[in-house]
Each structure stands twice: as structure tokens, then as C-alpha cells.
Amino acid sequence: MDSETTVRLIAPLLALQFASFGWRINREITVGDQRRKTWFPLPDYINVISMLVVVTFAIIAPLIHHKMEAAEGIVIGVAYVFLAFHPITMAAHYRLWSKAGRSIYPGDYPWITGQELASAAVSICFATFVGFMLAR
């Protein structure tokens, strides 16, 4: 991936990551206003970590070193994979892939569901594969 392509991919990636994170913050504010328990699910942690890695290795590091390295392309590719999986894993957090939904939980909802964990694991495996393929 050439540096011009990499630079063009950074802004939309960060915009989508920020929008996704902003949506979650708005959701949690609403939940908190209803005096319910608030938290960030696993996909949001993955999104925030991905955002920080993109900013660090695709923006700050090239500014310091005055050149684009191959690592920026890998970081951006992996971040796009995590971004693509984010809504799928969020749907798994709310158990939308199940007929029973979240009704299987008698009390408060868990921080992470089995479906969410499986989806996050698949996204991590796929992102790792994409990272290795881009490193070649």
C-alpha cells in the first residue's frame, strides 16, 4: 500500500471509529439517566484501542519520523477489520442473533455474552490474518 492511499484511508477510518464511539456514549448517557447500570461492552474497548493505535502508528509516528512505513498500512487494514466487525459484535452483545435475545438473563445483563465473545474472537482472528497478509 503506498503512502498516498494510506493517508486517504486514515480520515474516514477515524471518523467512523469516533462516530461509533460517540453513539455508544450517547447510549450510555441515556441508560445512566434512567438510573440503570452503564458500561462499555468489549467491542467498544476494541474500537477505542484500535483508534489509539491508528492515531499513534499512522499519524504520530510518521510525523515524528517524516515518512510512512509499512506498519501504517498494516495498522489501518487491521483497524478497518475491527470497524467492520464492530456492529456485528455489538449485535451479539445484545444477543440479536438469538431468538431468545437477552431474556435468558434473569437479573442484570452480563458485561459480555457468549455470542459477543465468539464474535470478538472471530474479529481478532480475522484481523490477525489480515495483518499477516498485509505484512507480506
C-alpha positions as CSV (number, residue, x, y, z in Angstrom):
1,M,0.0,0.0,0.0
2,D,1.5,3.3,-1.0
3,S,1.6,6.3,1.4
4,E,-0.9,8.3,-0.6
5,T,-3.5,5.5,-0.3
6,T,-2.7,5.1,3.4
7,V,-3.2,8.8,4.1
8,R,-6.6,8.8,2.3
9,L,-7.8,5.9,4.4
10,I,-6.9,7.4,7.8
11,A,-9.5,10.2,8.0
12,P,-12.6,8.1,7.1
13,L,-11.4,5.3,9.4
14,L,-11.0,7.7,12.4
15,A,-14.3,9.4,11.6
16,L,-16.2,6.1,11.6
17,Q,-14.4,5.0,14.8
18,F,-15.3,8.3,16.5
19,A,-18.9,8.1,15.3
20,S,-19.2,4.6,16.6
21,F,-17.8,5.6,20.0
22,G,-20.0,8.7,20.1
23,W,-23.1,6.5,19.5
24,R,-22.1,4.3,22.5
25,I,-21.5,7.3,24.7
26,N,-24.9,8.7,23.8
27,R,-26.5,5.3,24.5
28,E,-24.8,5.0,27.9
29,I,-25.8,8.6,28.9
30,T,-29.4,7.7,28.2
31,V,-29.1,4.4,30.2
32,G,-27.5,6.3,33.1
33,D,-30.2,8.9,33.0
34,Q,-32.7,6.1,33.6
35,R,-30.7,5.1,36.7
36,R,-29.6,1.9,35.1
37,K,-26.1,0.3,35.2
38,T,-23.8,1.7,32.5
39,W,-20.7,0.2,30.9
40,F,-18.8,-0.2,27.7
41,P,-19.0,-3.6,26.1
42,L,-16.0,-5.4,24.7
43,P,-16.4,-4.2,21.1
44,D,-16.1,-0.6,22.3
45,Y,-12.9,-1.4,24.1
46,I,-11.6,-3.0,20.9
47,N,-12.7,0.1,19.0
48,V,-11.0,2.6,21.3
49,I,-7.8,0.6,21.4
50,S,-7.9,0.4,17.6
51,M,-8.5,4.2,17.4
52,L,-5.5,4.9,19.7
53,V,-3.2,2.5,17.7
54,V,-4.2,4.2,14.4
55,V,-3.5,7.7,15.8
56,T,-0.2,6.5,17.3
57,F,1.2,4.4,14.4
58,A,-0.5,6.0,11.4
59,I,-0.4,9.7,12.3
60,I,2.0,10.5,15.2
61,A,4.8,8.1,14.3
62,P,5.0,9.2,10.6
63,L,5.0,12.8,11.7
64,I,8.0,12.1,14.0
65,H,9.9,10.1,11.5
66,H,8.9,12.2,8.5
67,K,8.0,9.1,6.4
68,M,5.3,6.4,6.1
69,E,6.3,2.9,7.0
70,A,4.7,-0.4,6.1
71,A,3.4,-0.6,9.6
72,E,0.9,2.2,8.9
73,G,-0.8,0.1,6.2
74,I,-1.0,-2.9,8.5
75,V,-2.4,-0.9,11.3
76,I,-5.0,0.7,9.0
77,G,-6.0,-2.6,7.5
78,V,-6.4,-4.3,10.9
79,A,-8.4,-1.3,12.2
80,Y,-10.8,-1.5,9.2
81,V,-11.4,-5.2,10.0
82,F,-12.2,-4.3,13.6
83,L,-14.5,-1.5,12.4
84,A,-16.3,-3.9,10.1
85,F,-16.9,-6.4,12.9
86,H,-17.9,-3.8,15.4
87,P,-21.7,-3.7,14.6
88,I,-21.8,-7.5,14.3
89,T,-20.2,-7.9,17.7
90,M,-22.4,-5.2,19.2
91,A,-25.5,-7.1,17.9
92,A,-24.0,-10.2,19.6
93,H,-23.7,-8.1,22.8
94,Y,-27.4,-7.6,22.7
95,R,-28.0,-11.2,21.7
96,L,-29.8,-10.1,18.5
97,W,-28.5,-13.3,16.8
98,S,-30.7,-15.4,19.1
99,K,-34.5,-15.9,19.2
100,A,-34.4,-15.8,23.0
101,G,-32.5,-12.5,23.0
102,R,-31.4,-11.2,26.4
103,S,-34.5,-12.8,28.1
104,I,-32.3,-15.7,29.1
105,Y,-30.7,-13.5,31.8
106,P,-32.9,-13.4,35.0
107,G,-31.4,-10.3,36.5
108,D,-29.0,-7.7,35.3
109,Y,-27.4,-8.2,31.9
110,P,-23.8,-9.6,31.8
111,W,-20.9,-7.4,30.6
112,I,-20.1,-9.9,27.9
113,T,-22.3,-12.6,26.3
114,G,-21.2,-15.9,24.7
115,Q,-22.2,-14.6,21.3
116,E,-20.2,-11.4,21.8
117,L,-17.2,-13.3,22.9
118,A,-17.4,-15.6,19.9
119,S,-17.8,-12.7,17.5
120,A,-14.9,-10.8,19.1
121,A,-12.7,-13.9,18.8
122,V,-13.6,-14.2,15.1
123,S,-12.8,-10.5,14.6
124,I,-9.4,-10.8,16.3
125,C,-8.6,-13.9,14.3
126,F,-9.6,-12.2,11.0
127,A,-7.7,-9.0,11.9
128,T,-4.6,-11.1,12.7
129,F,-4.9,-12.9,9.4
130,V,-5.3,-9.5,7.5
131,G,-2.3,-8.1,9.4
132,F,-0.1,-11.0,8.4
133,M,-1.3,-10.8,4.8
134,L,-0.5,-7.1,4.7
135,A,2.9,-7.7,6.2
136,R,4.0,-9.9,3.3
